[in-house]
Amino acid sequence: MSFLKSISAFLIVLMLFPACKKQINKENELCQQINNIIPVVRIYEEVEDKVFLTDTILDGSFAVLDVNLQLDGENAYNPFKSIEWEIGSLKFSGTPKIRQRFSVGSEAEIIIRVSLKYNLALLPCRTDTSTLLITKKLVVKPINASRIVGTYSGINQGENAPPFIVSIKDEYRNNAFYGYWIKNINKGCYQGVIPPSQELIKPGVQMTAGYIGATFREAGENYGCINVSGSLILEGNKITIDYRYANELEYGTISNPTYYNKKFIGTKN
């Protein structure tokens, strides 16, 4: 009888072995993926409804900070049980994303430290350490230090036309910073002869600018601008401007004028 029990137990083990082996292989595969992934802290500068990936922002801007905690693929899994942030003197916990405004009044470097604690109860393969530390630096520049200022030569994507110039300037009045302005987007906008009285009011389409990105809009039809709006990003010396404007002949005469969506790609001169 005991012999039959031993045989039965042996057969049960044989039947369970493939399932156990499959589970072990799955755990090993998951551990291998986790060991190969180093979470990355990313910094975005928020400009109105846009965010731009950058380690440098302008003073007074909101920064969005996040850390990638997830694996890609079928076995997506968060291997960490807790997250703690130190952003300068500020501390946060329990969230992979932080939105914070930085107003320092001058140029500054802010050290960001993220502490991620592994869920060791579910990760027997993590025997070397229980915590992963990530350090990153955020640079805050004065509000008048945007990199987008300059002139750019380029064309609208998909158009076979000669290059044209788009200019972005910063304005000072009474020795104080006044803002950022863009000209010739749409083409002809604030180009040509502008009355001096208008130059004193608005020397172009006003922008809300960050360090490498900006948004802009000019409602109505003014000095060649036809209800234009858009956003831009500067990457190295390459600028990409996504913008939209109305048909000049239709705008103001019919209720639903035609709008054109364009992408200007240019190089800083």
C-alpha positions in Angstrom: 0.0 0.0 0.0 2.8 2.4 0.9 4.4 1.5 -2.4 1.3 2.6 -4.3 1.2 5.9 -2.3 4.8 6.5 -3.2 4.1 5.9 -6.9 1.1 8.2 -6.7 3.1 11.0 -5.1 5.9 10.6 -7.7 3.3 10.8 -10.5 1.8 14.0 -9.0 5.3 15.6 -8.8 5.9 14.7 -12.4 2.7 16.3 -13.4 3.4 19.5 -11.4 7.0 19.8 -12.5 6.3 21.4 -15.9 4.0 24.0 -14.4 6.6 24.8 -11.7 9.3 25.0 -14.2 7.2 27.3 -16.4 6.5 29.6 -13.4 10.2 29.7 -12.5 11.1 30.6 -16.0 8.5 33.3 -16.0 9.9 34.7 -12.8 13.4 34.6 -14.1 12.4 36.3 -17.3 10.6 39.0 -15.3 13.7 39.5 -13.0 15.9 39.7 -16.1 13.7 42.5 -17.5 13.7 44.3 -14.2 17.5 44.0 -13.9 17.9 45.4 -17.4 15.7 48.5 -16.8 17.0 51.7 -15.2 14.1 54.1 -14.5 14.7 57.5 -16.0 13.7 60.8 -14.5 12.4 63.2 -17.1 11.9 67.0 -16.8 9.3 68.9 -18.9 8.8 72.7 -19.0 5.1 73.5 -19.1 4.1 76.4 -21.4 0.3 76.9 -21.3 -1.1 73.6 -22.6 2.2 72.3 -24.0 5.1 70.5 -22.3 8.7 70.5 -23.6 11.3 67.9 -22.6 14.3 69.8 -21.2 16.6 70.0 -18.2 16.4 73.8 -18.2 13.4 76.0 -17.6 12.7 79.8 -17.2 12.2 81.3 -13.8 8.5 81.3 -12.8 7.7 78.3 -15.0 6.0 75.1 -14.0 8.1 71.9 -14.4 6.6 68.5 -14.7 8.9 65.7 -13.4 8.2 62.1 -13.9 9.9 58.7 -13.5 9.2 55.7 -15.7 8.3 52.8 -13.4 6.7 50.4 -15.8 8.1 47.6 -17.9 7.1 47.3 -21.5 5.4 44.3 -23.0 3.1 41.5 -21.9 4.5 41.3 -18.4 4.2 45.0 -17.5 4.8 45.3 -13.8 5.8 47.9 -11.3 8.7 46.4 -9.3 8.8 49.2 -6.7 6.7 49.5 -3.6 7.5 53.2 -2.8 8.9 56.3 -4.3 10.3 59.4 -2.6 11.3 62.7 -4.1 13.7 65.4 -2.9 13.6 68.5 -5.1 15.9 71.0 -3.6 14.4 71.4 -0.1 11.0 70.1 -1.2 9.9 66.5 -0.4 7.2 64.4 -2.0 6.3 60.7 -1.8 3.9 58.2 -3.3 3.7 59.5 -6.8 5.7 59.0 -10.0 4.8 62.5 -11.3 5.3 66.0 -9.8 4.2 69.4 -11.1 6.0 72.2 -9.4 6.5 75.9 -10.1 10.0 77.2 -9.6 10.5 80.9 -8.8 14.0 81.6 -7.6 14.6 85.2 -8.8 17.9 84.4 -10.5 19.8 81.5 -12.1 19.9 78.4 -10.0 20.7 74.7 -10.1 18.3 72.4 -8.3 19.3 68.8 -7.4 16.5 66.2 -7.8 16.9 62.9 -5.9 14.5 60.0 -6.4 14.5 57.0 -4.1 12.8 53.9 -5.4 12.3 50.9 -3.0 11.9 47.5 -4.6 9.1 45.2 -3.6 11.4 42.4 -2.4 8.6 40.2 -1.3 7.7 39.7 -5.0 11.2 39.8 -6.3 13.4 37.1 -4.9 15.9 37.8 -7.6 16.7 41.2 -6.1 19.2 40.3 -3.4 21.8 42.9 -4.0 20.0 46.1 -2.8 16.5 47.2 -1.8 16.7 50.8 -3.0 17.5 52.4 -6.3 18.7 56.1 -6.2 18.5 58.5 -9.1 19.9 62.0 -9.2 19.2 64.7 -11.8 19.9 68.4 -12.1 17.3 71.0 -13.0 18.6 74.4 -14.2 16.5 77.5 -13.8 17.3 80.5 -16.0 16.2 84.1 -15.8 12.9 84.8 -17.6 14.7 86.8 -20.4 17.1 83.9 -21.2 15.0 81.8 -23.6 17.0 80.1 -26.4 14.3 80.7 -29.0 15.3 84.3 -29.7 16.8 84.7 -33.2 16.0 84.5 -36.9 15.3 81.3 -38.7 15.4 80.4 -42.4 13.2 77.6 -43.6 10.0 76.4 -45.4 6.7 75.0 -44.6 6.8 71.2 -44.7 5.6 69.7 -48.0 5.7 73.0 -49.9 7.9 73.6 -52.9 8.6 77.3 -52.3 11.6 79.5 -51.6 12.7 79.7 -47.9 11.5 82.6 -45.9 12.6 84.2 -42.6 10.8 83.9 -39.2 12.1 86.2 -36.5 11.7 85.9 -32.7 12.7 88.8 -30.5 12.8 89.8 -26.9 11.6 93.3 -26.0 12.8 95.6 -23.3 11.1 98.9 -22.2 12.3 101.3 -19.6 15.2 98.9 -19.0 12.8 96.1 -18.0 12.0 92.9 -19.8 8.7 93.2 -21.7 8.2 89.9 -23.5 8.8 87.7 -26.6 7.4 88.3 -30.0 7.3 86.4 -33.3 7.0 87.8 -36.9 6.2 86.3 -40.3 4.1 83.3 -39.0 1.7 83.1 -40.8 3.8 84.4 -43.7 3.4 88.2 -43.9 2.4 88.6 -40.3 3.8 91.8 -38.9 6.0 92.2 -41.9 6.4 95.3 -44.1 5.8 98.8 -42.8 4.3 98.8 -39.3 3.3 102.2 -37.8 5.6 103.4 -35.0 2.5 103.6 -32.7 1.8 99.9 -33.3 5.5 99.0 -32.7 5.1 100.6 -29.3 2.1 98.5 -28.5 3.0 95.2 -30.1 6.1 94.6 -32.3 4.8 91.2 -33.4 2.6 88.3 -32.2 3.0 88.0 -28.5 4.3 84.6 -27.2 4.2 82.7 -24.0 7.8 81.3 -23.9 9.8 78.7 -22.1 13.5 77.9 -22.4 13.2 75.9 -25.7 9.4 76.1 -26.5 6.6 78.6 -26.8 3.0 79.1 -27.7 1.5 82.1 -29.5 -1.8 83.5 -30.9 -3.1 86.6 -32.6 -6.9 86.9 -32.6 -8.5 88.6 -35.6 -6.8 90.1 -38.6 -4.0 92.5 -37.8 -1.0 93.5 -40.0 -1.1 90.4 -42.1 -1.8 88.0 -39.2 -5.0 86.1 -40.0 -6.3 84.6 -36.7 -3.0 82.8 -36.3 -2.1 80.5 -33.4 0.5 77.8 -32.8 3.5 76.4 -30.8 7.2 75.9 -31.4 10.1 73.9 -30.2 13.8 74.6 -30.7 16.1 71.5 -30.8 19.7 72.4 -31.2 19.5 75.0 -34.0 16.4 73.4 -35.6 13.1 75.0 -35.0 9.7 73.4 -35.7 6.6 75.7 -35.6 3.2 74.1 -35.9 0.7 76.8 -36.7 -2.8 77.4 -38.0 -4.3 80.5 -39.7 -7.4 81.4 -41.7 -8.0 82.1 -45.4 -7.5 85.8 -45.9 -10.3 86.3 -48.3 -12.8 84.3 -46.3 -12.0 85.5 -42.8 -14.4 88.1 -41.6 -16.8 87.6 -44.5 -18.2 84.1 -43.8 -18.9 82.4 -40.5 -16.7 79.3 -41.1 -13.6 80.3 -43.1 -11.1 77.8 -44.3 -8.1 77.2 -41.9 -4.7 76.0 -43.0 -2.5 73.8 -40.7 1.2 74.3 -41.4 4.5 73.1 -40.1 7.5 75.5 -40.5 10.9 73.8 -40.2 13.9 76.2 -40.1 17.5 76.6 -39.0 18.8 79.4 -36.7 20.9 81.9 -38.6 
